[in-house]
C-alpha cells in the first residue's frame, strides 16, 4: 500500500535522524550506510510498527 510506504519512509528518516545518520543518508543515500547501521534502523522500525499496530488495536 502507498500509505504504508509513506509511513515506512517517515519512520526511516526519523530513526536515521535520532541515530545521527541523517546527514550521511542525505550525502550518500541509503546505500552509504553500513549493514550494521541499516540493520539498526530496520530493527527499530519493526519495533515501532509493532507498537503502532498494538496501539491501533487497543483504540479499536
C-alpha atoms as a printed R data frame, in Angstrom:
   type eleno elety resid chain resno       x      y      z
1  ATOM     1    CA   UNK     A     1   0.000  0.000  0.000
2  ATOM     2    CA   UNK     A     2   1.140  3.512 -0.736
3  ATOM     3    CA   UNK     A     3   0.122  4.672  2.746
4  ATOM     4    CA   UNK     A     4   2.350  2.015  4.358
5  ATOM     5    CA   UNK     A     5   5.269  3.036  2.142
6  ATOM     6    CA   UNK     A     6   4.889  6.658  3.220
7  ATOM     7    CA   UNK     A     7   4.748  5.692  6.901
8  ATOM     8    CA   UNK     A     8   7.840  3.497  6.453
9  ATOM     9    CA   UNK     A     9   9.743  6.324  4.778
10 ATOM    10    CA   UNK     A    10   8.786  8.769  7.526
11 ATOM    11    CA   UNK     A    11   9.854  6.279 10.206
12 ATOM    12    CA   UNK     A    12  13.110  5.558  8.406
13 ATOM    13    CA   UNK     A    13  14.060  9.220  8.218
14 ATOM    14    CA   UNK     A    14  13.033  9.893 11.827
15 ATOM    15    CA   UNK     A    15  15.103  6.986 13.104
16 ATOM    16    CA   UNK     A    16  18.097  7.931 10.948
17 ATOM    17    CA   UNK     A    17  17.926 11.413 12.453
18 ATOM    18    CA   UNK     A    18  17.679 10.041 16.005
19 ATOM    19    CA   UNK     A    19  20.747  7.874 15.406
20 ATOM    20    CA   UNK     A    20  22.718 10.773 13.935
21 ATOM    21    CA   UNK     A    21  22.790  9.220 10.465
22 ATOM    22    CA   UNK     A    22  20.567 11.620  8.543
23 ATOM    23    CA   UNK     A    23  23.426 13.739  7.192
24 ATOM    24    CA   UNK     A    24  25.172 10.597  5.961
25 ATOM    25    CA   UNK     A    25  21.971  9.496  4.204
26 ATOM    26    CA   UNK     A    26  21.467 12.922  2.646
27 ATOM    27    CA   UNK     A    27  25.038 12.983  1.337
28 ATOM    28    CA   UNK     A    28  25.356  9.421  0.066
29 ATOM    29    CA   UNK     A    29  21.890  7.927  0.060
30 ATOM    30    CA   UNK     A    30  20.714  4.875  1.970
31 ATOM    31    CA   UNK     A    31  23.384  2.742  0.278
32 ATOM    32    CA   UNK     A    32  26.070  4.731  2.093
33 ATOM    33    CA   UNK     A    33  25.057  3.170  5.406
34 ATOM    34    CA   UNK     A    34  26.860  0.132  6.725
35 ATOM    35    CA   UNK     A    35  24.997 -3.148  7.212
36 ATOM    36    CA   UNK     A    36  25.076 -2.550 10.962
37 ATOM    37    CA   UNK     A    37  23.551  0.928 10.609
38 ATOM    38    CA   UNK     A    38  20.875 -0.302  8.205
39 ATOM    39    CA   UNK     A    39  20.069 -3.226 10.461
40 ATOM    40    CA   UNK     A    40  19.723 -0.968 13.453
41 ATOM    41    CA   UNK     A    41  17.288  1.275 11.588
42 ATOM    42    CA   UNK     A    42  15.330 -1.767 10.388
43 ATOM    43    CA   UNK     A    43  15.128 -3.234 13.881
44 ATOM    44    CA   UNK     A    44  13.881 -0.008 15.407
45 ATOM    45    CA   UNK     A    45  11.359  0.371 12.576
46 ATOM    46    CA   UNK     A    46   9.996 -3.124 13.210
47 ATOM    47    CA   UNK     A    47   9.563 -2.441 16.925
48 ATOM    48    CA   UNK     A    48   7.813  0.868 16.273
49 ATOM    49    CA   UNK     A    49   5.470 -0.634 13.665
50 ATOM    50    CA   UNK     A    50   4.597 -3.418 16.095
51 ATOM    51    CA   UNK     A    51   3.900 -0.871 18.828
52 ATOM    52    CA   UNK     A    52   1.787  1.249 16.466
53 ATOM    53    CA   UNK     A    53  -0.260 -1.810 15.465
54 ATOM    54    CA   UNK     A    54  -0.852 -2.749 19.109
55 ATOM    55    CA   UNK     A    55  -1.952  0.792 19.936
56 ATOM    56    CA   UNK     A    56  -4.319  0.818 16.947
57 ATOM    57    CA   UNK     A    57  -5.902 -2.428 18.138
58 ATOM    58    CA   UNK     A    58  -6.367 -1.019 21.620
59 ATOM    59    CA   UNK     A    59  -8.171  2.018 20.224
60 ATOM    60    CA   UNK     A    60 -10.446 -0.175 18.103
